[in-house]
Every structure is written in C-alpha cells, then in structure tokens.
Amino acid sequence: MRGTAIGILTFFSMFLAAAGARSAERWAELPAFPSMPVAKTSGMADVNDIKMYYAEYGEGDPILFIHGGLGNADVWGHQVADFAKDHLVIVADSRGHGRSTRSQQPFGYDLMTSDYVALLDYLKIDKATLVGWSDGGIIGIDMAMKHPDKLTRVIAQAANVTTDGVKADVMNNKTFNDYINVAGEYYRKLSPTPNEYDAFVTQISEMWATQPAWTAADLGKIAVPVTLAIGDHDEAVKLDHTEMMAKDIPGAKLVILKDASHFAMLQDPTGYDAMIRDAMAGR
C-alpha cells in the first residue's frame, strides 16, 4: 500500500511539473507592454484626414516601427530602448489606433500606408528601415510596392498578403483574445474617442475581411530588401503562407522565431532585436 501511495504521489508530482512547464511556455503567454523611454520629440501630425500620434528617440539612421492591428506604439518599448542607442527610432499610432484619430473614410492598407508616407515627409525623413508587426508588416509590404523610394529595407513579422493566410481558428486562441482585451484597455486609456472601441473594431474588421489581396505578380515587383519573420507558434498567420511570400518576393529572407508566437517582440525581445540587427546587416 505504501508503495502504491508513493507511486501515486510521484505521478502527481510529474503531472504538476509538466503542467508547470506548459504554463511557462513563453509563446503561450502575453507579456505586459513595457514602459516606453522618454521621447526626444512627440506630437500629433496632420496626416491626410487625421491627426497621427508619433514619437522620436535617439539619433542615427532612421528606423520606423509600425504596430499591429488594434495595438499602439507602446508595444515597441523593448525595441525602442535598444535601437535608440544607435539609431533615430520613430514610432506612431496608426489611424484610429492609440492616440491617433480616425475618420469616416473606410480603413484600407493603401490608405494606412499613405499615412505613414505622409508622416515620414512631415518628419523630413527621406528613407527609413521599416519594422512592421502584423498589420504593420502588411503596411511595410504595401509601402515596398507603392513607395519603395521611402525605404531602405522592410522587416515584416507575422504579415499576410491574402486573407487566407490567416488561421481560421485564431479567434479561439486564448493568447490572441488576451491581446484583444489588452488592446481595448489601452484604447480606452489613450484614444481621443475612448468609448468607441467596439465601433473602431467593427470598422477595421471590414478591412480585414477583404484585404490584403495581392498576387504573386504584385509581390514579384518588389525591389526593396525584405526579411519575413514568423514565430514558430504564431496563432494568427500560417507558416506555409509566410513561406509562399518568401518565394514570391525577390530575394526575401525567411526567419523563423524560435519558441515565439504572434507577439514575439514581447516574448523574446533579445532574440527579436537580434533578428532585426541581422536583417539590417544583410545576414
């Protein structure tokens, strides 16, 4: 009997240890947005038909970081702290996101891309490296196609170029739903229209239902250096879709981020920043 009891206790100890290991898997967690450093300059730029929040940090060759859908610039706190040591870092809130306003004009990637082109002009920045996450990566690819003169290179993480590149069950994922809730909390704290999160989500969801819709021929015209990154546990974007993008974009490099999900910049900032620096060095 004593041996049986010891066996049961050993089994439960192993079970709890395994459960603890699973709960510690970083790709299944959504870390808090880090604190942002103090900006060198910040403000609201008159861009197209909106006012767009931006902030600048550091000095050197410019890097523009673009956040994903429903988010805001503060997701980039780790990256800003690192890259502001030797670069001019620009972050902004996309139209309708964070502190930026939105209009009644329907959301679209071409429109959002033109906002960022106008912001670079406003800041008198001729060319920049663009690091984009999710919707920000899609904007980076759009800019590479439509405004290549504004770019040194594009580093796009968790981007898709057709709607079928998104996993059908993404909304069933706990981590992704945690992000939607956190984004809503930030929206209510930062937005000039804090009570309109649901209306904002409805408006941008109409874009997601049909965009982007680029062909292999469209991607084949890109002449800007492109690095495509995706977490090996991405909840939202299909790996084979990203692999297809890497084949269709001339000279594109594919990087798989180990033990990371859609939110790799928060889960593994050291590895994420190293990936960016490698891409900027042409590695």
Long-range contacts (C-beta under 8 A, 24 or more apart in sequence): 25-259, 26-259, 26-260, 26-267, 26-268, 27-175, 27-231, 27-232, 27-233, 27-259, 27-260, 27-261, 27-267, 28-174, 28-175, 28-233, 28-261, 29-175, 29-267, 30-175, 30-178, 30-179, 30-182, 30-263, 30-266, 31-263, 31-266, 31-267, 32-266, 33-74, 33-75, 33-77, 33-182, 33-186, 33-266, 34-74, 34-77, 34-78, 34-81, 34-266, 34-269, 35-77, 36-73, 36-74, 36-76, 36-77, 36-80, 37-77, 37-80, 37-81, 37-84, 44-99, 44-100, 45-118, 45-119, 45-122, 45-123, 46-122, 47-95, 47-115, 47-118, 47-119, 47-122, 48-95, 48-111, 48-114, 48-115, 48-118, 49-103, 49-105, 50-95, 50-96, 50-100, 50-101, 50-102, 50-103, 50-115, 51-100, 51-101, 52-92, 52-93, 52-94, 52-95, 52-100, 52-101, 52-115, 52-119, 53-92, 53-93, 53-98, 53-99, 53-100, 54-90, 54-91, 54-92, 54-93, 54-119, 54-123, 55-90, 55-91, 55-92, 56-88, 56-89, 56-90, 56-123, 57-84, 57-88, 57-89, 57-91, 58-83, 58-84, 58-85, 58-86, 58-87, 58-88, 58-89, 59-87, 59-88, 60-86, 60-87, 60-88, 61-87, 61-88, 61-129, 61-152, 62-87, 62-88, 62-89, 62-90, 62-125, 62-127, 62-128, 62-129, 63-87, 63-88, 63-89, 63-90, 63-128, 63-129, 63-130, 63-131, 64-90, 64-91, 64-92, 64-116, 64-120, 64-125, 64-128, 64-129, 64-130, 64-131, 65-89, 65-90, 65-91, 65-131, 65-132, 65-136, 66-92, 66-94, 66-116, 66-130, 66-131, 66-132, 66-133, 66-135, 66-136, 66-137, 66-139, 66-140, 67-91, 67-93, 67-94, 67-97, 67-98, 67-133, 67-134, 67-135, 67-136, 68-133, 68-134, 68-135, 68-136, 68-137, 68-158, 68-262, 69-97, 69-134, 69-135, 69-204, 69-208, 70-97, 70-179, 70-180, 70-183, 70-184, 70-187, 70-201, 70-204, 71-97, 71-98, 71-134, 71-179, 71-183, 71-186, 72-97, 72-98, 72-99, 72-183, 72-186, 72-187, 72-190, 73-98, 74-98, 74-186, 75-133, 75-265, 75-266, 76-265, 78-265, 78-266, 78-269, 78-272, 78-273, 79-131, 79-265, 79-269, 79-272, 79-273, 79-276, 82-269, 82-273, 83-273, 83-276, 88-125, 90-119, 90-120, 90-123, 90-125, 90-128, 92-116, 92-119, 93-190, 94-135, 94-136, 94-139, 96-200, 96-203, 96-204, 97-187, 98-186, 98-187, 98-190, 98-191, 99-190, 99-191, 99-192, 101-192, 101-193, 102-193, 102-200, 102-203, 106-203, 106-206, 106-207, 107-203, 107-204, 107-206, 107-207, 108-207, 108-211, 109-135, 109-138, 109-139, 109-142, 109-207, 109-211, 109-212, 110-142, 110-146, 112-139, 112-142, 113-139, 113-142, 113-143, 113-146, 113-147, 116-143, 117-143, 117-147, 117-150, 120-150, 126-150, 127-151, 127-152, 128-152, 129-153, 129-154, 129-155, 129-280, 130-154, 130-155, 131-155, 131-157, 131-276, 132-156, 132-157, 132-159, 133-157, 133-158, 133-265, 134-158, 134-159, 134-236, 134-237, 134-262, 137-228, 138-212, 141-212, 141-214, 141-219, 141-222, 141-226, 141-249, 142-212, 144-222, 144-224, 144-226, 145-214, 145-218, 145-219, 145-221, 145-222, 148-222, 148-223, 148-224, 151-224, 152-224, 152-225, 153-224, 153-225, 153-226, 153-227, 153-279, 153-280, 154-224, 154-225, 154-226, 154-227, 155-226, 155-227, 155-229, 155-275, 155-276, 155-279, 155-280, 156-226, 156-227, 156-228, 156-229, 157-228, 157-229, 157-230, 157-231, 157-257, 157-264, 157-265, 157-272, 158-229, 158-230, 158-231, 158-234, 158-236, 158-237, 158-262, 158-264, 159-228, 159-237, 159-242, 159-245, 160-212, 160-237, 160-238, 160-241, 160-242, 160-245, 161-212, 161-214, 161-218, 161-219, 161-241, 161-245, 162-212, 162-213, 162-214, 162-241, 163-208, 163-209, 163-210, 163-211, 163-212, 163-213, 164-241, 165-237, 165-238, 165-241, 165-242, 165-245, 166-208, 166-236, 166-237, 166-238, 167-235, 167-236, 167-237, 167-238, 170-235, 170-236, 173-235, 173-236, 175-235, 175-261, 175-262, 175-263, 176-235, 176-236, 176-262, 179-262, 179-263, 216-248, 219-245, 219-248, 219-249, 220-248, 220-249, 220-250, 222-249, 222-250, 222-252, 223-250, 225-251, 225-282, 226-251, 226-252, 226-253, 227-252, 227-253, 227-254, 227-255, 227-275, 227-279, 228-252, 228-253, 228-254, 228-255, 229-254, 229-255, 229-256, 229-257, 229-264, 229-275, 230-254, 230-255, 230-256, 230-257, 231-256, 231-257, 231-260, 231-261, 231-262, 231-263, 231-264, 231-267, 232-256, 232-257, 232-258, 232-259, 232-260, 233-259, 233-260, 233-261, 234-261, 234-262, 235-261, 235-262, 236-262, 237-262, 253-279, 255-279
